[in-house]
Amino acid sequence: MGALDDLTKKAQDFVEENKDTINEALNSQQAEDISDKVLDAVSDAAKKVTPDEHDEKVDAVRENIDKAIGTEP
């Protein structure tokens, strides 16, 4: 398990060293556009496999995730 621990440590170090760049990327218009497409596809798929009564909940979850990524508040 040493290799996995080493990989995890390297990933944590990378994120810490590049925190500002990562935050800028997550809050960019490009991230907004991509996340909207992905979230639309995932929520549409979820609505197809769940009863219609859960559509509002799926939309609420999608909206909350969307607020955390991209440029739209």
PQR file with spaces between the fields and no chain letter, atoms N, CA, C, O and H, PARSE charges and radii, in Angstrom:
ATOM       1  N    MET     1       0.814   -1.191    0.000 -0.4000 1.5000
ATOM       2  CA   MET     1       0.000    0.000    0.000 -0.0000 2.0000
ATOM       3  C    MET     1       0.864    1.264    0.000  0.5500 1.7000
ATOM       4  O    MET     1       0.326    2.369   -0.072 -0.5500 1.4000
ATOM       5  N    GLY     2       2.154    1.128    0.077 -0.4000 1.5000
ATOM       6  CA   GLY     2       3.061    2.259    0.066 -0.0000 2.0000
ATOM       7  C    GLY     2       2.949    3.087   -1.197  0.5500 1.7000
ATOM       8  O    GLY     2       3.001    4.315   -1.135 -0.5500 1.4000
ATOM       9  H    GLY     2       2.590    0.230    0.135  0.4000 1.0000
ATOM      10  N    ALA     3       2.795    2.438   -2.344 -0.4000 1.5000
ATOM      11  CA   ALA     3       2.687    3.165   -3.606 -0.0000 2.0000
ATOM      12  C    ALA     3       1.423    4.021   -3.634  0.5500 1.7000
ATOM      13  O    ALA     3       1.451    5.150   -4.123 -0.5500 1.4000
ATOM      14  H    ALA     3       2.753    1.440   -2.394  0.4000 1.0000
ATOM      15  N    LEU     4       0.320    3.494   -3.116 -0.4000 1.5000
ATOM      16  CA   LEU     4      -0.933    4.245   -3.077 -0.0000 2.0000
ATOM      17  C    LEU     4      -0.804    5.442   -2.145  0.5500 1.7000
ATOM      18  O    LEU     4      -1.287    6.532   -2.451 -0.5500 1.4000
ATOM      19  H    LEU     4       0.298    2.577   -2.719  0.4000 1.0000
ATOM      20  N    ASP     5      -0.153    5.233   -1.010 -0.4000 1.5000
ATOM      21  CA   ASP     5       0.062    6.332   -0.075 -0.0000 2.0000
ATOM      22  C    ASP     5       0.930    7.420   -0.705  0.5500 1.7000
ATOM      23  O    ASP     5       0.674    8.610   -0.519 -0.5500 1.4000
ATOM      24  H    ASP     5       0.239    4.347   -0.761  0.4000 1.0000
ATOM      25  N    ASP     6       1.953    7.009   -1.448 -0.4000 1.5000
ATOM      26  CA   ASP     6       2.846    7.948   -2.119 -0.0000 2.0000
ATOM      27  C    ASP     6       2.091    8.745   -3.180  0.5500 1.7000
ATOM      28  O    ASP     6       2.266    9.957   -3.299 -0.5500 1.4000
ATOM      29  H    ASP     6       2.160    6.043   -1.599  0.4000 1.0000
ATOM      30  N    LEU     7       1.263    8.063   -3.938 -0.4000 1.5000
ATOM      31  CA   LEU     7       0.461    8.726   -4.971 -0.0000 2.0000
ATOM      32  C    LEU     7      -0.519    9.719   -4.346  0.5500 1.7000
ATOM      33  O    LEU     7      -0.708   10.823   -4.858 -0.5500 1.4000
ATOM      34  H    LEU     7       1.120    7.078   -3.842  0.4000 1.0000
ATOM      35  N    THR     8      -1.132    9.322   -3.252 -0.4000 1.5000
ATOM      36  CA   THR     8      -2.063   10.207   -2.548 -0.0000 2.0000
ATOM      37  C    THR     8      -1.346   11.453   -2.044  0.5500 1.7000
ATOM      38  O    THR     8      -1.858   12.565   -2.174 -0.5500 1.4000
ATOM      39  H    THR     8      -0.979    8.425   -2.836  0.4000 1.0000
ATOM      40  N    LYS     9      -0.177   11.269   -1.476 -0.4000 1.5000
ATOM      41  CA   LYS     9       0.618   12.398   -0.967 -0.0000 2.0000
ATOM      42  C    LYS     9       1.000   13.338   -2.104  0.5500 1.7000
ATOM      43  O    LYS     9       0.919   14.557   -1.951 -0.5500 1.4000
ATOM      44  H    LYS     9       0.239   10.365   -1.371  0.4000 1.0000
ATOM      45  N    LYS    10       1.417   12.785   -3.241 -0.4000 1.5000
ATOM      46  CA   LYS    10       1.783   13.612   -4.389 -0.0000 2.0000
ATOM      47  C    LYS    10       0.573   14.402   -4.887  0.5500 1.7000
ATOM      48  O    LYS    10       0.703   15.575   -5.238 -0.5500 1.4000
ATOM      49  H    LYS    10       1.483   11.795   -3.365  0.4000 1.0000
ATOM      50  N    ALA    11      -0.584   13.780   -4.921 -0.4000 1.5000
ATOM      51  CA   ALA    11      -1.805   14.459   -5.358 -0.0000 2.0000
ATOM      52  C    ALA    11      -2.159   15.586   -4.391  0.5500 1.7000
ATOM      53  O    ALA    11      -2.523   16.682   -4.818 -0.5500 1.4000
ATOM      54  H    ALA    11      -0.690   12.828   -4.636  0.4000 1.0000
ATOM      55  N    GLN    12      -2.054   15.320   -3.105 -0.4000 1.5000
ATOM      56  CA   GLN    12      -2.355   16.348   -2.107 -0.0000 2.0000
ATOM      57  C    GLN    12      -1.385   17.518   -2.231  0.5500 1.7000
ATOM      58  O    GLN    12      -1.790   18.678   -2.149 -0.5500 1.4000
ATOM      59  H    GLN    12      -1.758   14.430   -2.758  0.4000 1.0000
ATOM      60  N    ASP    13      -0.104   17.210   -2.427 -0.4000 1.5000
ATOM      61  CA   ASP    13       0.897   18.264   -2.598 -0.0000 2.0000
ATOM      62  C    ASP    13       0.604   19.090   -3.847  0.5500 1.7000
ATOM      63  O    ASP    13       0.700   20.317   -3.821 -0.5500 1.4000
ATOM      64  H    ASP    13       0.224   16.268   -2.494  0.4000 1.0000
ATOM      65  N    PHE    14       0.249   18.417   -4.939 -0.4000 1.5000
ATOM      66  CA   PHE    14      -0.065   19.112   -6.184 -0.0000 2.0000
ATOM      67  C    PHE    14      -1.240   20.071   -5.998  0.5500 1.7000
ATOM      68  O    PHE    14      -1.190   21.223   -6.428 -0.5500 1.4000
ATOM      69  H    PHE    14       0.171   17.421   -4.961  0.4000 1.0000
ATOM      70  N    VAL    15      -2.285   19.582   -5.357 -0.4000 1.5000
ATOM      71  CA   VAL    15      -3.469   20.423   -5.133 -0.0000 2.0000
ATOM      72  C    VAL    15      -3.104   21.618   -4.260  0.5500 1.7000
ATOM      73  O    VAL    15      -3.521   22.742   -4.542 -0.5500 1.4000
ATOM      74  H    VAL    15      -2.325   18.646   -5.007  0.4000 1.0000
ATOM      75  N    GLU    16      -2.338   21.386   -3.217 -0.4000 1.5000
ATOM      76  CA   GLU    16      -1.960   22.476   -2.320 -0.0000 2.0000
ATOM      77  C    GLU    16      -1.094   23.511   -3.042  0.5500 1.7000
ATOM      78  O    GLU    16      -1.288   24.713   -2.863 -0.5500 1.4000
ATOM      79  H    GLU    16      -2.000   20.473   -2.988  0.4000 1.0000
ATOM      80  N    GLU    17      -0.160   23.058   -3.840 -0.4000 1.5000
ATOM      81  CA   GLU    17       0.738   23.961   -4.557 -0.0000 2.0000
ATOM      82  C    GLU    17       0.018   24.748   -5.657  0.5500 1.7000
ATOM      83  O    GLU    17       0.454   25.838   -6.026 -0.5500 1.4000
ATOM      84  H    GLU    17      -0.003   22.082   -3.986  0.4000 1.0000
ATOM      85  N    ASN    18      -1.061   24.208   -6.170 -0.4000 1.5000
ATOM      86  CA   ASN    18      -1.760   24.828   -7.300 -0.0000 2.0000
ATOM      87  C    ASN    18      -3.176   25.263   -6.953  0.5500 1.7000
ATOM      88  O    ASN    18      -4.028   25.387   -7.832 -0.5500 1.4000
ATOM      89  H    ASN    18      -1.415   23.322   -5.871  0.4000 1.0000
ATOM      90  N    LYS    19      -3.417   25.490   -5.687 -0.4000 1.5000
ATOM      91  CA   LYS    19      -4.759   25.810   -5.201 -0.0000 2.0000
ATOM      92  C    LYS    19      -5.368   27.012   -5.931  0.5500 1.7000
ATOM      93  O    LYS    19      -6.530   26.962   -6.335 -0.5500 1.4000
ATOM      94  H    LYS    19      -2.724   25.389   -4.973  0.4000 1.0000
ATOM      95  N    ASP    20      -4.609   28.074   -6.100 -0.4000 1.5000
ATOM      96  CA   ASP    20      -5.146   29.273   -6.753 -0.0000 2.0000
ATOM      97  C    ASP    20      -5.499   29.008   -8.209  0.5500 1.7000
ATOM      98  O    ASP    20      -6.559   29.425   -8.675 -0.5500 1.4000
ATOM      99  H    ASP    20      -3.665   28.115   -5.771  0.4000 1.0000
ATOM     100  N    THR    21      -4.629   28.325   -8.924 -0.4000 1.5000
ATOM     101  CA   THR    21      -4.879   28.009  -10.330 -0.0000 2.0000
ATOM     102  C    THR    21      -6.094   27.104  -10.475  0.5500 1.7000
ATOM     103  O    THR    21      -6.903   27.288  -11.384 -0.5500 1.4000
ATOM     104  H    THR    21      -3.768   27.987   -8.545  0.4000 1.0000
ATOM     105  N    ILE    22      -6.222   26.135   -9.587 -0.4000 1.5000
ATOM     106  CA   ILE    22      -7.366   25.216   -9.615 -0.0000 2.0000
ATOM     107  C    ILE    22      -8.655   25.984   -9.351  0.5500 1.7000
ATOM     108  O    ILE    22      -9.658   25.761  -10.028 -0.5500 1.4000
ATOM     109  H    ILE    22      -5.565   25.986   -8.848  0.4000 1.0000
ATOM     110  N    ASN    23      -8.636   26.879   -8.382 -0.4000 1.5000
ATOM     111  CA   ASN    23      -9.830   27.675   -8.080 -0.0000 2.0000
ATOM     112  C    ASN    23     -10.211   28.566   -9.255  0.5500 1.7000
ATOM     113  O    ASN    23     -11.393   28.712   -9.568 -0.5500 1.4000
ATOM     114  H    ASN    23      -7.821   27.061   -7.832  0.4000 1.0000
ATOM     115  N    GLU    24      -9.212   29.164   -9.908 -0.4000 1.5000
ATOM     116  CA   GLU    24      -9.494   29.988  -11.089 -0.0000 2.0000
ATOM     117  C    GLU    24     -10.129   29.147  -12.193  0.5500 1.7000
ATOM     118  O    GLU    24     -11.078   29.582  -12.845 -0.5500 1.4000
ATOM     119  H    GLU    24      -8.252   29.046   -9.653  0.4000 1.0000
ATOM     120  N    ALA    25      -9.603   27.947  -12.398 -0.4000 1.5000
ATOM     121  CA   ALA    25     -10.134   27.069  -13.446 -0.0000 2.0000
ATOM     122  C    ALA    25     -11.568   26.649  -13.133  0.5500 1.7000
ATOM     123  O    ALA    25     -12.415   26.623  -14.026 -0.5500 1.4000
ATOM     124  H    ALA    25      -8.832   27.593  -11.869  0.4000 1.0000
ATOM     125  N    LEU    26     -11.842   26.320  -11.876 -0.4000 1.5000
ATOM     126  CA   LEU    26     -13.188   25.895  -11.496 -0.0000 2.0000
ATOM     127  C    LEU    26     -14.195   27.035  -11.586  0.5500 1.7000
ATOM     128  O    LEU    26     -15.393   26.799  -11.741 -0.5500 1.4000
ATOM     129  H    LEU    26     -11.154   26.341  -11.151  0.4000 1.0000
ATOM     130  N    ASN    27     -13.712   28.261  -11.488 -0.4000 1.5000
ATOM     131  CA   ASN    27     -14.604   29.411  -11.536 -0.0000 2.0000
ATOM     132  C    ASN    27     -14.518   30.152  -12.863  0.5500 1.7000
ATOM     133  O    ASN    27     -14.760   31.358  -12.913 -0.5500 1.4000
ATOM     134  H    ASN    27     -12.739   28.453  -11.362  0.4000 1.0000
ATOM     135  N    SER    28     -14.183   29.455  -13.923 -0.4000 1.5000
ATOM     136  CA   SER    28     -14.066   30.070  -15.243 -0.0000 2.0000
ATOM     137  C    SER    28     -15.337   29.841  -16.062  0.5500 1.7000
ATOM     138  O    SER    28     -16.162   28.991  -15.726 -0.5500 1.4000
ATOM     139  H    SER    28     -13.987   28.475  -13.882  0.4000 1.0000
ATOM     140  N    GLN    29     -15.479   30.602  -17.127 -0.4000 1.5000
ATOM     141  CA   GLN    29     -16.622   30.429  -18.024 -0.0000 2.0000
ATOM     142  C    GLN    29     -16.558   29.067  -18.707  0.5500 1.7000
ATOM     143  O    GLN    29     -17.590   28.439  -18.942 -0.5500 1.4000
ATOM     144  H    GLN    29     -14.809   31.293  -17.400  0.4000 1.0000
ATOM     145  N    GLN    30     -15.349   28.609  -19.026 -0.4000 1.5000
ATOM     146  CA   GLN    30     -15.195   27.296  -19.665 -0.0000 2.0000
ATOM     147  C    GLN    30     -15.689   26.193  -18.730  0.5500 1.7000
ATOM     148  O    GLN    30     -16.371   25.265  -19.166 -0.5500 1.4000
ATOM     149  H    GLN    30     -14.510   29.119  -18.835  0.4000 1.0000
ATOM     150  N    ALA    31     -15.345   26.294  -17.449 -0.4000 1.5000
ATOM     151  CA   ALA    31     -15.829   25.306  -16.481 -0.0000 2.0000
ATOM     152  C    ALA    31     -17.343   25.365  -16.373  0.5500 1.7000
ATOM     153  O    ALA    31     -18.002   24.335  -16.231 -0.5500 1.4000
ATOM     154  H    ALA    31     -14.791   27.048  -17.095  0.4000 1.0000
ATOM     155  N    GLU    32     -17.896   26.576  -16.439 -0.4000 1.5000
ATOM     156  CA   GLU    32     -19.354   26.739  -16.384 -0.0000 2.0000
ATOM     157  C    GLU    32     -20.017   26.038  -17.561  0.5500 1.7000
ATOM     158  O    GLU    32     -20.994   25.309  -17.387 -0.5500 1.4000
ATOM     159  H    GLU    32     -17.361   27.413  -16.553  0.4000 1.0000
ATOM     160  N    ASP    33     -19.486   26.260  -18.757 -0.4000 1.5000
ATOM     161  CA   ASP    33     -20.065   25.653  -19.960 -0.0000 2.0000
ATOM     162  C    ASP    33     -19.990   24.128  -19.914  0.5500 1.7000
ATOM     163  O    ASP    33     -20.962   23.439  -20.223 -0.5500 1.4000
ATOM     164  H    ASP    33     -18.692   26.852  -18.898  0.4000 1.0000
ATOM     165  N    ILE    34     -18.842   23.618  -19.531 -0.4000 1.5000
ATOM     166  CA   ILE    34     -18.660   22.162  -19.469 -0.0000 2.0000
ATOM     167  C    ILE    34     -19.530   21.566  -18.376  0.5500 1.7000
ATOM     168  O    ILE    34     -20.192   20.550  -18.587 -0.5500 1.4000
ATOM     169  H    ILE    34     -18.052   24.178  -19.280  0.4000 1.0000
ATOM     170  N    SER    35     -19.529   22.195  -17.212 -0.4000 1.5000
ATOM     171  CA   SER    35     -20.316   21.647  -16.103 -0.0000 2.0000
ATOM     172  C    SER    35     -21.800   21.666  -16.425  0.5500 1.7000
ATOM     173  O    SER    35     -22.524   20.743  -16.051 -0.5500 1.4000
ATOM     174  H    SER    35     -18.991   23.020  -17.040  0.4000 1.0000
ATOM     175  N    ASP    36     -22.268   22.708  -17.115 -0.4000 1.5000
ATOM     176  CA   ASP    36     -23.688   22.753  -17.494 -0.0000 2.0000
ATOM     177  C    ASP    36     -24.050   21.579  -18.396  0.5500 1.7000
ATOM     178  O    ASP    36     -25.091   20.948  -18.211 -0.5500 1.4000
ATOM     179  H    ASP    36     -21.681   23.458  -17.418  0.4000 1.0000
ATOM     180  N    LYS    37     -23.200   21.287  -19.362 -0.4000 1.5000
ATOM     181  CA   LYS    37     -23.463   20.167  -20.269 -0.0000 2.0000
ATOM     182  C    LYS    37     -23.474   18.839  -19.521  0.5500 1.7000
ATOM     183  O    LYS    37     -24.355   18.004  -19.731 -0.5500 1.4000
ATOM     184  H    LYS    37     -22.354   21.799  -19.512  0.4000 1.0000
ATOM     185  N    VAL    38     -22.489   18.652  -18.648 -0.4000 1.5000
ATOM     186  CA   VAL    38     -22.408   17.399  -17.896 -0.0000 2.0000
ATOM     187  C    VAL    38     -23.591   17.275  -16.942  0.5500 1.7000
ATOM     188  O    VAL    38     -24.226   16.224  -16.866 -0.5500 1.4000
ATOM     189  H    VAL    38     -21.774   19.330  -18.477  0.4000 1.0000
ATOM     190  N    LEU    39     -23.884   18.345  -16.219 -0.4000 1.5000
ATOM     191  CA   LEU    39     -24.994   18.296  -15.258 -0.0000 2.0000
ATOM     192  C    LEU    39     -26.335   18.092  -15.953  0.5500 1.7000
ATOM     193  O    LEU    39     -27.199   17.387  -15.432 -0.5500 1.4000
ATOM     194  H    LEU    39     -23.369   19.200  -16.280  0.4000 1.0000
ATOM     195  N    ASP    40     -26.520   18.698  -17.122 -0.4000 1.5000
ATOM     196  CA   ASP    40     -27.757   18.481  -17.885 -0.0000 2.0000
ATOM     197  C    ASP    40     -27.893   17.011  -18.283  0.5500 1.7000
ATOM     198  O    ASP    40     -28.965   16.420  -18.153 -0.5500 1.4000
ATOM     199  H    ASP    40     -25.818   19.271  -17.546  0.4000 1.0000
ATOM     200  N    ALA    41     -26.805   16.432  -18.765 -0.4000 1.5000
ATOM     201  CA   ALA    41     -26.840   15.031  -19.196 -0.0000 2.0000
ATOM     202  C    ALA    41     -27.108   14.097  -18.019  0.5500 1.7000
ATOM     203  O    ALA    41     -27.903   13.164  -18.131 -0.5500 1.4000
ATOM     204  H    ALA    41     -25.934   16.912  -18.871  0.4000 1.0000
ATOM     205  N    VAL    42     -26.453   14.347  -16.906 -0.4000 1.5000
ATOM     206  CA   VAL    42     -26.630   13.486  -15.730 -0.0000 2.0000
ATOM     207  C    VAL    42     -28.043   13.629  -15.168  0.5500 1.7000
ATOM     208  O    VAL    42     -28.677   12.633  -14.820 -0.5500 1.4000
ATOM     209  H    VAL    42     -25.807   15.105  -16.815  0.4000 1.0000
ATOM     210  N    SER    43     -28.533   14.855  -15.079 -0.4000 1.5000
ATOM     211  CA   SER    43     -29.885   15.031  -14.530 -0.0000 2.0000
ATOM     212  C    SER    43     -30.943   14.448  -15.467  0.5500 1.7000
ATOM     213  O    SER    43     -31.929   13.877  -15.002 -0.5500 1.4000
ATOM     214  H    SER    43     -28.018   15.664  -15.362  0.4000 1.0000
ATOM     215  N    ASP    44     -30.751   14.583  -16.763 -0.4000 1.5000
ATOM     216  CA   ASP    44     -31.690   13.968  -17.721 -0.0000 2.0000
ATOM     217  C    ASP    44     -31.687   12.450  -17.581  0.5500 1.7000
ATOM     218  O    ASP    44     -32.742   11.817  -17.617 -0.5500 1.4000
ATOM     219  H    ASP    44     -29.950   15.046  -17.141  0.4000 1.0000
ATOM     220  N    ALA    45     -30.500   11.869  -17.422 -0.4000 1.5000
ATOM     221  CA   ALA    45     -30.396   10.414  -17.259 -0.0000 2.0000
ATOM     222  C    ALA    45     -31.074    9.983  -15.953  0.5500 1.7000
ATOM     223  O    ALA    45     -31.778    8.975  -15.917 -0.5500 1.4000
ATOM     224  H    ALA    45     -29.644   12.384  -17.393  0.4000 1.0000
ATOM     225  N    ALA    46     -30.858   10.747  -14.892 -0.4000 1.5000
ATOM     226  CA   ALA    46     -31.476   10.414  -13.603 -0.0000 2.0000
ATOM     227  C    ALA    46     -32.997   10.472  -13.699  0.5500 1.7000
ATOM     228  O    ALA    46     -33.692    9.633  -13.126 -0.5500 1.4000
ATOM     229  H    ALA    46     -30.285   11.567  -14.921  0.4000 1.0000
ATOM     230  N    LYS    47     -33.513   11.462  -14.424 -0.4000 1.5000
ATOM     231  CA   LYS    47     -34.966   11.595  -14.573 -0.0000 2.0000
ATOM     232  C    LYS    47     -35.563   10.437  -15.373  0.5500 1.7000
ATOM     233  O    LYS    47     -36.715   10.058  -15.162 -0.5500 1.4000
ATOM     234  H    LYS    47     -32.949   12.143  -14.890  0.4000 1.0000
ATOM     235  N    LYS    48     -34.777    9.883  -16.288 -0.4000 1.5000
ATOM     236  CA   LYS    48     -35.272    8.759  -17.088 -0.0000 2.0000
ATOM     237  C    LYS    48     -35.406    7.480  -16.276  0.5500 1.7000
ATOM     238  O    LYS    48     -36.254    6.639  -16.577 -0.5500 1.4000
ATOM     239  H    LYS    48     -33.841   10.191  -16.460  0.4000 1.0000
ATOM     240  N    VAL    49     -34.575    7.326  -15.247 -0.4000 1.5000
ATOM     241  CA   VAL    49     -34.589    6.068  -14.492 -0.0000 2.0000
ATOM     242  C    VAL    49     -35.304    6.181  -13.147  0.5500 1.7000
ATOM     243  O    VAL    49     -35.436    5.189  -12.430 -0.5500 1.4000
ATOM     244  H    VAL    49     -33.887    8.009  -15.002  0.4000 1.0000
ATOM     245  N    THR    50     -35.762    7.379  -12.803 -0.4000 1.5000
ATOM     246  CA   THR    50     -36.506    7.544  -11.550 -0.0000 2.0000
ATOM     247  C    THR    50     -37.936    7.962  -11.868  0.5500 1.7000
ATOM     248  O    THR    50     -38.203    8.506  -12.939 -0.5500 1.4000
ATOM     249  H    THR    50     -35.654    8.185  -13.385  0.4000 1.0000
ATOM     250  N    PRO    51     -38.846    7.712  -10.950 -0.5600 1.5000
ATOM     251  CA   PRO    51     -40.232    8.140  -11.160  0.2800 2.0000
ATOM     252  C    PRO    51     -40.320    9.661  -11.301  0.5500 1.7000
ATOM     253  O    PRO    51     -39.510   10.392  -10.731 -0.5500 1.4000
ATOM     254  N    ASP    52     -41.299   10.124  -12.058 -0.4000 1.5000
ATOM     255  CA   ASP    52     -41.466   11.560  -12.323 -0.0000 2.0000
ATOM     256  C    ASP    52     -41.576   12.386  -11.044  0.5500 1.7000
ATOM     257  O    ASP    52     -41.217   13.563  -11.041 -0.5500 1.4000
ATOM     258  H    ASP    52     -41.956    9.530  -12.521  0.4000 1.0000
ATOM     259  N    GLU    53     -42.058   11.795   -9.974 -0.4000 1.5000
ATOM     260  CA   GLU    53     -42.224   12.546   -8.725 -0.0000 2.0000
ATOM     261  C    GLU    53     -40.893   13.012   -8.137  0.5500 1.7000
ATOM     262  O    GLU    53     -40.877   13.855   -7.239 -0.5500 1.4000
ATOM     263  H    GLU    53     -42.349   10.838   -9.977  0.4000 1.0000
ATOM     264  N    HIS    54     -39.774   12.472   -8.634 -0.4000 1.5000
ATOM     265  CA   HIS    54     -38.454   12.854   -8.132 -0.0000 2.0000
ATOM     266  C    HIS    54     -37.770   13.901   -9.006  0.5500 1.7000
ATOM     267  O    HIS    54     -36.646   14.306   -8.708 -0.5500 1.4000
ATOM     268  H    HIS    54     -39.787   11.788   -9.363  0.4000 1.0000
ATOM     269  N    ASP    55     -38.413   14.340  -10.059 -0.4000 1.5000
ATOM     270  CA   ASP    55     -37.807   15.309  -10.976 -0.0000 2.0000
ATOM     271  C    ASP    55     -37.400   16.604  -10.280  0.5500 1.7000
ATOM     272  O    ASP    55     -36.328   17.144  -10.551 -0.5500 1.4000
ATOM     273  H    ASP    55     -39.326   14.011  -10.301  0.4000 1.0000
ATOM     274  N    GLU    56     -38.246   17.102   -9.389 -0.4000 1.5000
ATOM     275  CA   GLU    56     -37.922   18.342   -8.687 -0.0000 2.0000
ATOM     276  C    GLU    56     -36.680   18.186   -7.817  0.5500 1.7000
ATOM     277  O    GLU    56     -35.859   19.100   -7.737 -0.5500 1.4000
ATOM     278  H    GLU    56     -39.118   16.664   -9.168  0.4000 1.0000
ATOM     279  N    LYS    57     -36.539   17.047   -7.175 -0.4000 1.5000
ATOM     280  CA   LYS    57     -35.367   16.785   -6.337 -0.0000 2.0000
ATOM     281  C    LYS    57     -34.111   16.705   -7.207  0.5500 1.7000
ATOM     282  O    LYS    57     -33.067   17.243   -6.838 -0.5500 1.4000
ATOM     283  H    LYS    57     -37.206   16.305   -7.240  0.4000 1.0000
ATOM     284  N    VAL    58     -34.206   16.043   -8.346 -0.4000 1.5000
ATOM     285  CA   VAL    58     -33.072   15.945   -9.273 -0.0000 2.0000
ATOM     286  C    VAL    58     -32.670   17.349   -9.724  0.5500 1.7000
ATOM     287  O    VAL    58     -31.482   17.666   -9.768 -0.5500 1.4000
ATOM     288  H    VAL    58     -35.054   15.606   -8.646  0.4000 1.0000
ATOM     289  N    ASP    59     -33.638   18.182  -10.055 -0.4000 1.5000
ATOM     290  CA   ASP    59     -33.351   19.555  -10.484 -0.0000 2.0000
ATOM     291  C    ASP    59     -32.692   20.369   -9.361  0.5500 1.7000
ATOM     292  O    ASP    59     -31.788   21.165   -9.616 -0.5500 1.4000
ATOM     293  H    ASP    59     -34.604   17.925  -10.019  0.4000 1.0000
ATOM     294  N    ALA    60     -33.144   20.168   -8.137 -0.4000 1.5000
ATOM     295  CA   ALA    60     -32.575   20.894   -6.995 -0.0000 2.0000
ATOM     296  C    ALA    60     -31.120   20.490   -6.756  0.5500 1.7000
ATOM     297  O    ALA    60     -30.267   21.337   -6.492 -0.5500 1.4000
ATOM     298  H    ALA    60     -33.879   19.522   -7.930  0.4000 1.0000
ATOM     299  N    VAL    61     -30.850   19.202   -6.851 -0.4000 1.5000
ATOM     300  CA   VAL    61     -29.477   18.718   -6.670 -0.0000 2.0000
ATOM     301  C    VAL    61     -28.594   19.277   -7.778  0.5500 1.7000
ATOM     302  O    VAL    61     -27.480   19.731   -7.516 -0.5500 1.4000
ATOM     303  H    VAL    61     -31.543   18.514   -7.065  0.4000 1.0000
ATOM     304  N    ARG    62     -29.083   19.246   -9.014 -0.4000 1.5000
ATOM     305  CA   ARG    62     -28.318   19.768  -10.149 -0.0000 2.0000
ATOM     306  C    ARG    62     -27.995   21.240   -9.939  0.5500 1.7000
ATOM     307  O    ARG    62     -26.871   21.671  -10.192 -0.5500 1.4000
ATOM     308  H    ARG    62     -29.988   18.877   -9.228  0.4000 1.0000
ATOM     309  N    GLU    63     -28.970   22.011   -9.478 -0.4000 1.5000
ATOM     310  CA   GLU    63     -28.784   23.440   -9.252 -0.0000 2.0000
ATOM     311  C    GLU    63     -27.740   23.701   -8.168  0.5500 1.7000
ATOM     312  O    GLU    63     -26.909   24.599   -8.309 -0.5500 1.4000
ATOM     313  H    GLU    63     -29.884   21.661   -9.271  0.4000 1.0000
ATOM     314  N    ASN    64     -27.780   22.929   -7.102 -0.4000 1.5000
ATOM     315  CA   ASN    64     -26.809   23.107   -6.009 -0.0000 2.0000
ATOM     316  C    ASN    64     -25.389   22.802   -6.468  0.5500 1.7000
ATOM     317  O    ASN    64     -24.450   23.511   -6.106 -0.5500 1.4000
ATOM     318  H    ASN    64     -28.455   22.200   -6.988  0.4000 1.0000
ATOM     319  N    ILE    65     -25.233   21.756   -7.259 -0.4000 1.5000
ATOM     320  CA   ILE    65     -23.907   21.427   -7.774 -0.0000 2.0000
ATOM     321  C    ILE    65     -23.441   22.525   -8.731  0.5500 1.7000
ATOM     322  O    ILE    65     -22.277   22.925   -8.704 -0.5500 1.4000
ATOM     323  H    ILE    65     -25.996   21.180   -7.553  0.4000 1.0000
ATOM     324  N    ASP    66     -24.345   23.003   -9.568 -0.4000 1.5000
ATOM     325  CA   ASP    66     -23.991   24.036  -10.551 -0.0000 2.0000
ATOM     326  C    ASP    66     -23.500   25.311   -9.882  0.5500 1.7000
ATOM     327  O    ASP    66     -22.617   25.985  -10.412 -0.5500 1.4000
ATOM     328  H    ASP    66     -25.290   22.678   -9.590  0.4000 1.0000
ATOM     329  N    LYS    67     -24.057   25.648   -8.731 -0.4000 1.5000
ATOM     330  CA   LYS    67     -23.639   26.851   -8.007 -0.0000 2.0000
ATOM     331  C    LYS    67     -22.189   26.763   -7.549  0.5500 1.7000
ATOM     332  O    LYS    67     -21.533   27.791   -7.380 -0.5500 1.4000
ATOM     333  H    LYS    67     -24.774   25.100   -8.300  0.4000 1.0000
ATOM     334  N    ALA    68     -21.677   25.545   -7.346 -0.4000 1.5000
ATOM     335  CA   ALA    68     -20.319   25.362   -6.836 -0.0000 2.0000
ATOM     336  C    ALA    68     -19.258   25.398   -7.918  0.5500 1.7000
ATOM     337  O    ALA    68     -18.068   25.484   -7.612 -0.5500 1.4000
ATOM     338  H    ALA    68     -22.210   24.709   -7.483  0.4000 1.0000
ATOM     339  N    ILE    69     -19.664   25.334   -9.181 -0.4000 1.5000
ATOM     340  CA   ILE    69     -18.711   25.268  -10.283 -0.0000 2.0000
ATOM     341  C    ILE    69     -19.025   26.342  -11.306  0.5500 1.7000
ATOM     342  O    ILE    69     -20.188   26.562  -11.644 -0.5500 1.4000
ATOM     343  H    ILE    69     -20.630   25.264   -9.429  0.4000 1.0000
ATOM     344  N    GLY    70     -18.006   27.005  -11.794 -0.4000 1.5000
ATOM     345  CA   GLY    70     -18.203   27.950  -12.889 -0.0000 2.0000
ATOM     346  C    GLY    70     -18.389   29.371  -12.411  0.5500 1.7000
ATOM     347  O    GLY    70     -17.940   29.746  -11.328 -0.5500 1.4000
ATOM     348  H    GLY    70     -17.061   26.826  -11.519  0.4000 1.0000
ATOM     349  N    THR    71     -19.061   30.160  -13.239 -0.4000 1.5000
ATOM     350  CA   THR    71     -19.161   31.598  -12.972 -0.0000 2.0000
ATOM     351  C    THR    71     -20.533   32.057  -12.523  0.5500 1.7000
ATOM     352  O    THR    71     -20.672   33.176  -12.027 -0.5500 1.4000
ATOM     353  H    THR    71     -19.426   29.856  -14.119  0.4000 1.0000
ATOM     354  N    GLU    72     -21.540   31.235  -12.679 -0.4000 1.5000
ATOM     355  CA   GLU    72     -22.883   31.639  -12.283 -0.0000 2.0000
ATOM     356  C    GLU    72     -23.105   31.360  -10.801  0.5500 1.7000
ATOM     357  O    GLU    72     -22.822   30.261  -10.324 -0.5500 1.4000
ATOM     358  H    GLU    72     -21.428   30.326  -13.082  0.4000 1.0000
ATOM     359  N    PRO    73     -23.608   32.350  -10.077 -0.5600 1.5000
ATOM     360  CA   PRO    73     -23.848   32.158   -8.615  0.2800 2.0000
ATOM     361  C    PRO    73     -25.044   31.263   -8.349  0.5500 1.7000
ATOM     362  O    PRO    73     -25.376   31.005   -7.192 -0.5500 1.4000
